[in-house]
Amino acid sequence: MNPKPQTISRRHWITRVGCGMASWALLDLLEREGHAEVLRAAGPDLGNPLAPKPPHFPAKARSVIFLMMAGGPSQMETFDPKPVLNKLNGKPMPASFGSIQAQFTDVTAQPLLGSRLNFQKCGRSGIEISEAFPHLQQQADRLAVIRSCYHEAFNHSPAQYFLTTGQSRMGWPSVGAWVTYGLGSVADNLPAMVVLAEPDGKLKGGTPCWGNGFLPAIYQGAPVQSDGTPILYLNRQQGITEQGQRQILNLSQWLNRKFSAETSSATAELDSRIASYELAFRMQSAAPEAVDVSKESAATKKLYGLDDDRTRSFGVRCLIARRLVERGVRFVQVISGSGDAKDWDHHDDVYAGTLRQARKVDQPIAALMRDLDARGLLEQTLIVWSGEFGRTPTSQSTLGRDHNPNGFTMWMAGGGIRGGKVIGATDDIGLRAVEDKVHIHDAHATILSLLGLDHRKLTYLFQGREQRLTDVGGANDLAGRLTA
């Protein structure tokens, strides 16, 4: 009996018959061009895609610590006071504000909810900051508060993707991946991008929030645990010595390089795998030391709140973030919350929820700024604070607020920024960004610019198009205003 012939799809049959050798020539050219792009991105050290690369222009910052408040903090309870909203507490939203889409509620049908938290004018600049952040109030003159951020996604996962990748869907590189793709890494024995999430490791958006998307795998973020084994599956197997593992790795790398030299298919993937294996081998000795806070002084531990059960978890992560940028890690993403009601997603009681969550992060974040400054690292380390969206000015469940991506607050500090500034504004009730609007693409362009990267030049060929973090946006780059 003759074997059953292999079936092919109609699309593949037409491609093979109709296009003939021309299609193969085109595919070969595209493959060569794609490989050439990876080699160009690797810079002078072609064997290491994470080798340091020069920026497009002189940079203000060398590294980034991205403080992600998962769940969506309320701007009206944190950094955007609304006295008019407080006066209208309990009244219907005026028709002049129009309608708006939210996740669970009809915003226009709910009464307005004023904030029970008081704001103080802080520092020489007089920036108004909520009483929920007494430690950050003392750092007001270091903050550049952007009150007019917005995007188009009102559910957690798409909004978290917007915040971290510039797109509302999965499969796109995170901002950290773009940064390491553009600049490489200063540290040769630690990941270029590290993620410090809650101990449970949960996040509504999941791993795409620090993924590499269509960029080579070497640029994805590496989750690091603050308790136990820092990086899972990094330890050697019992009975395997360092010399024995090196011999096994040498054989594997020789086979990978041999295959890479003999074929043009999957070359970028192999290059990334080779580099990843070498990095993992070096990390086995460096990573445990980098995240070991036990050798820090008692004063430093107290500064970060490691002596308090409420601040210890986030304090350890902030302290590890400082240790990592001190050792040359390019991008550190520190996450507070998993994106549910126990964290920053306050549908039921925004007053109590904000106080609870702010109590966990306020002291550690202020300590991080003070510590970096004392070590001469703040000027070269950009700190970014943001949730995936803000909250509605109308109530939900009487005392809570629904999701609102149309107007929320982000702040930045360090990295050459001159603090004590407020940029943009939402309307009188905090519903929409109305003055000096800053789309998330603009915020990403600003981050890249402070690192010396032109967001229009940082591109990668994918699906026949030169893709970039800011898509076709990013025109409102704030870097010049933040550093002036």
N, C-alpha and C positions, 0 to 999 in steps of 0.2 A: 504494500500500500504506500502510495506517495505521501510524504509528510504534508500536513496542512500548510499551505503557503502563508507567509507572514502578511498580515493585513496592514495597510497604511490608509491614512485618512485621505479624503478627497483633496483637502487643502495641500497636503504634502505631495500628492500625485501631480496636481497642477503645477506646483512649484518646481518639481523635478523635471517634468516634461516641457512645460512652457518656458521656463527660464533657462534651462540647460546649464552649460558651462558658465554663462554670464553670472548666474546667481552664486555659483561657487567662488568665482573671482571676487564678487562683491563681498561675500561673507569673509573671505580671507583678508581683504583690505580692511574691513571693519574690525576684524579680530586683531590685525597688526596694529591698527590705530589705537584700539583700546589698550593693548599691551604697552604701546609706546607712551600713552597717557600715564599709565601706572609708573613706568620707568621715569618719566619726567617729574612726576610728583614725588618720587623717592629722592630726588636731589642728587648730590654727588656720591652718596653712599647707596649704590644701586642694590646692594644686598640687604638693605634694611629700610623698609618703607616708613619706619618711625624715626629715621635719622632727622635731626633738626634741619628745618628749612628756613630760609630768610623770609621775613614778611614782605608785603608789597610796599610798605612805607614804614618809617620809624614808629614803633609801638609804644603805647603808654603802659600796657600791662603785659606780663609774661604768662600768667596763669589765671584761671577762673575758679571761684567757689560759688556754685549755683545752689542757693537755698530754696528748695521747692516745698511750698506749703500745700500739700495735697489735700484737696477737698474744696478749696475756694474760700479764703478769708474774706470777711465783709470789709469793704473799704470804709464804710460808715462807722465801724467799730475799731479801726486800726489807724489809718493815716489820712483819711479824707473826711474831716468834720463837716456836718451839714446842719447848721442851726435852723434853716428854713424847714427842713424835714422834721426836726424836733418840734417846731411850732405847729406843724400840720399832723402831728401824731394822732392816729385814730380816725382821721378824715379820709374820704375817698381821694384817689389820685386825680388831680385836675385833668380834664379832658385835653387840655393843651399839650400834655406830654405824649399824647397818642397811645398806640398799643405796642406791645412788645411780647415776644415769644419767650416762655420759660419752660422748664421741664415738667413741673407738676401742677402749677397754678395758672389761672388767668390773672395776670398781674393787675390789669385794670379793674378787676372785680374785688380786689382785696384792699383793706384799709392800709394807709401808710403807717410805718413803724419807725418812730424816732429811736435814737440811740440813748441808752442809759449810761453809757460810758462818757466821762468827761475828757476833754482835750486840754492840754497845756501848751503854751508857746514855749519852745525849748531852745536853749543855747543862744548865742549871739544872733543867729539867723531868725529866730522866732518861729521855726517850723512847728506846726501844731501836730502833736502826736498823742495818741490815746493813753489814758492812765493804765491800760493793760500792759504797757511796755515801759516801766520805769527805768530800766537799765538802758534801753535804746534812746530814751529821752535825753540821756546824758551824752549820747553820740550824735545828736541832731546835726551838728555842724559838719559831720562827715558824710551825711546822707544827701543824695540827690533823689528826691521823691517825684516819681512820674505818676500823676493822678489821672491820666487820660488814656490808659491802655484799653485796647479792645480787640476782639476778633469775632468769628462767626459761629462758634460751636458752643452749645449750651448744655451738653451732657459731659460727664466726667472724662471718659476715655478720649473722645475726639478733642476735647479742650486740652487735656494733658498732652496729646500729640501735637496740637497747635503750639503749646508753650515750649515743648522740647524739640520739635522737628520742623515747625513752620507749616505743617500740613495737618488736616483733621483726620487723616486715615493712616493706617499702618503701612509699613514698608519704606519709609523715608528716613534718611540718616538724621540722627540727633544732632543738636548744635555742638555737643562735645565731640562727636565723630567728625563733623566738618572742621572743627578747630584743629584736631590732631591730624586730619588729612592735610590741612593747609600749612601747619607749622611743625609737625612731627613732635618728638618728645625730647626733653632735656635729660630725663632719667632713662638709663639703659637697662635698669634691673627692676623697674616697676611699670605697671600699665600706664599708658599715656592718659587714659580716662578711667577714673574710679567712681563707683556709685556706692554711697552709704545710705541704705534704706532703713526703715524700721526693722527691729529684730524679727518680726514675723515675715518680712520680705514681701508683703502684699502691697500692691498698688493697682488701682482700677485699670490704668492703661498698660500695666505690665512692662515687660522687657523692651518693647519698641520705644519706650521713653528714653532709653540710653543705647539703642541699637545702632548698627552701622547701615541699615537699609541696603541700598544698592552699592554702597562703597565697599571696598575690600574688607574682609572680616577683621583684619588687624586693628581697624579703627573703632570697633565696638567697645562700649564701656564694660569694665570688669567689676561686678558686684563684690564688695568686701564686707565681711561681717565684723562687727565690733566685739563680738563674743565668740569664744571658741576658735576654730580654725579660720583664719582670715579669708582665705580663698579656697572654696571647696575643690577637692580632688587634686590639690597642689602637692600634698605630701607624698613622699616616696613610699612605695609598697614595702612592707616589712621584708627584710632580707636583701633588699636592693641597695647597694652602696652608690655613692656619688660617681665613682669611677665606672661602675657597671652601667649605671643609667646613661652616662656620657657615651659609652660605647654603643648602647642600643640606639641612642639619639643620632649618633654619627652615621650609623647604617641607614636609618630612616631618612635622614637629610640627604645622604648620598643618592638614595633611590629617588627621592623627590626632585633633586636637582637634575639627575640624569633624565628623568621623564620630562621635566620642564624644557630641557635643551633639545629634546627630540620631537616635541610636538608643540603646536601653537594653541591647542585647546586648553582651556581652564588654567592658563598660565598665571593670571592674576590671583586665582584661588590658591594655587600652589605656592606662589611667592608669599602670600599672607600666612599660609600654614607653616612654611619654613620659618618665617620670622616669629610666629606665635610660639612654636616649639622652643626656639632659642630663648625667647623672653620668659617663658614658663620655667625653663631650667634655671635661669638667673634669679627669678623671683623666689625660688624655694628658700633661699637664704635671706633675701632682702625684705620680702613682704612681711614676715612675722615681726621683724624689728621695727619696720615703719609704722605698724599699727599698735605696737606695744606701748601703752601710756603709763605703765607701772613705774617707769624710770623718771617720769616727770616729777618736778618738785611738788611738795605739799601745797605750796602757794598757788602753783599753776592749776592743780586739780581743784582747789577751792574756787579759784577764779572762774572756772568753767562750770561750777556747780556739781562736781562729782561727789560732793558730800551730802547731796540732797536727792532723795528718791525721785522727786518730781522733775529735776533737771538732769539727772545723771545720764540717761540714755542719749538724749540729744547732745548733751555736753561732751560725752565721749566721742560722738561722731564729729562734732566741730573741732575738737582737739586733734583727732586723727586727720581731719582735713588740713589743719595747719601743718602737721608733721609731713603730710604728703606733698604739699606745695613747697615746703622747705627742702624736700628731696627731689624736686624737679618735675613732679607730676603736673601735667598741663591743665587738666580739667577735672574738678571734683564736684560731684552732684550729691548734695546732702538733702535727704528727704524727711520731712516731718509729716507724719500721718499716712494713712492708707487710702484716704478718700471716702470715709464713711462718717456717720454722725458722731462717732466717738472722737473724731479728729477735727478737721476744719470745715466739715460739711454740716452747717448748723441750720437744719430745717426746723428744729423744735424750739431751741432756746439759744439765740445768737449771743445774748449777753453772757450767760453762764459758760457757753461753749468757747467764746473768744477768751474769756478770762482763764479758763482751764488750759487751753492750748498755748496761749501767750506765756503763761507761767512756765511752760516746759522749755520754750525756745528763747525767751527774752534775754536772760542772763548769759547763756552760752553764746549767742550771736554777738552781744556786746563784748564778751570776753574775747571772742575770736578777733574782733577788730582791734581791741587794745593789745592783744598778744602779738598780732602781726605787726602792728605799729612799733611795739617795743623791740622787735627783732629786725626792723628795717625792711619788712616784707609787704606792708600794706600798699605802698606806692606801686608795687609791681604785681599785686594780686587784686583782681577785680571781683568784688562780692556783689552778687545779684540776689534779690529777695522777691519772690512772687508766688502766687497761687495760679491755678489754671484759669480762674475767672473770679469775679466778685459776686455780690449778692444783690437782690432786688430791694428797693426802698419800701416795698409793700410787704405785709406780713404773710407768714405761712404757719399754720398750726398755732396761731395767736402770737407767739413770741419768736418764731423763726423767720428765715428768709430763704427764698428760692435762688436758683442759679442766675447769674447775670454776666454774660461776656461783653456787654455793650459799654461797660465802663468799670475799670478796676485799677488798682494801684500796684506798681512795681517800684522798688528802689534799688539804687546802686551806690556802691562806696568803694574807696580804694582805686587802684588801677589808674592813677593820674587824675581822678575826678576831684573837682573842687566842690566840697559839700556845702550844705546849707542852702540848697536850691529846691524849688518846687517848679515842676514843669507840667503844664496842661491843667485841665479841670474838667470835672463832670458837671452836669446841670445842678440846679439848686436842691434836688432830692437824691442825687447820686445815681440816676437811672442810666444816663448815657454820657460818653465822652463828647464834649462839645467845643473845647478850646485846646488848640495845639494837639490834635488827635494823634495817638501813637499806636499804630497797628503792631501786632506781634512781629511782623516782618521788619518794621522800623527798629524795634527793640533788638532783634537779632543782628541787623545791620550795624547797630551801635556797638554791640558786644564785639563783633568781628573787627570793627574799625578801631576800637581801643586796643585790640591785639595786633594792629598793623595789617589787617586783611581787608581788601576791597571786596565787598560782598558780590559785586558784579563780575569780578575776575575769578573768584573761588568757585569753579564749576567742575562738573564731572559728566562725561558723555554717557547718557543712559536713554534707551528707547529712542535713539535718533535725535536727542536734544541735549544741549548743554544745560544740565540741571544745576540749580543753586539753592542754598538754604532759604533765601528770601523770595524764591519764585520770580515773579515780575514786580515785586514790591520793594520796600526798603528805601524809598526816596527820602523819608524823614529821618536821616541819620543824625542822632543827637550828640555824637561824640565831641564835636567842636564846641558845642554849648556847655557840655558837662565839664570840660577840662579848661574852659576859658576863665 
